[in-house]
Amino acid sequence: MKSNLLSKSKTAETLEEIHSQWNIEMPKTKTLMTHEIDDDVSLITGEGFTAIKFMEIYLPFLSETALLEKFPKVVVDSGAIKFVCNGANVMRPGIKNFTKFDKDQIVCVVEETRNKFLAVGRSLVSSDELPSITKGEVVKNLHYISDRFWEAAKEVKK
């Protein structure tokens, strides 16, 4: 795994790119490091900040709870946990609750009993459509506990 320290200007540019995709307040970080996982995937780390760049999409890393709290979320029942943690997309029948979100927005998936973050994905429909939907995929799962990004981060943090 190749790691690079980004210049101050590149750090500012990267944070601006992330902000434009996420539309949330970004942490004040002076320098970022990129850790290349694959050709099209890198882990971006900074002081109190970890994100994944997957192709041209930035995803918040699952261990960054304070950051994840800023995103819309869907709450799934206990029956969906096993499937979501194995990479399955989130289906409408498993969703118990949700906050407001738009189509194609980054959404966090949370389990209902302990409010633990299970996955991060992209919404396939808006939250306004959910009450009228009874089946089908709602969130495309892009990052989940124990996926290749999670395992790569363990190597980086050693």
Secondary structure by P-SEA (a helix, b strand, c coil): cbbbbbcaaaaaaaaaaaaaaaccccccccbbbbbbccccbbbbbcccbbbbbccccccccccaaaaaaabbbbbbcccaaaaaaacccccccccccccccccccbbbbbbcccccccbbbbbccccccccccccccccccccccccaaaaaaaaaac
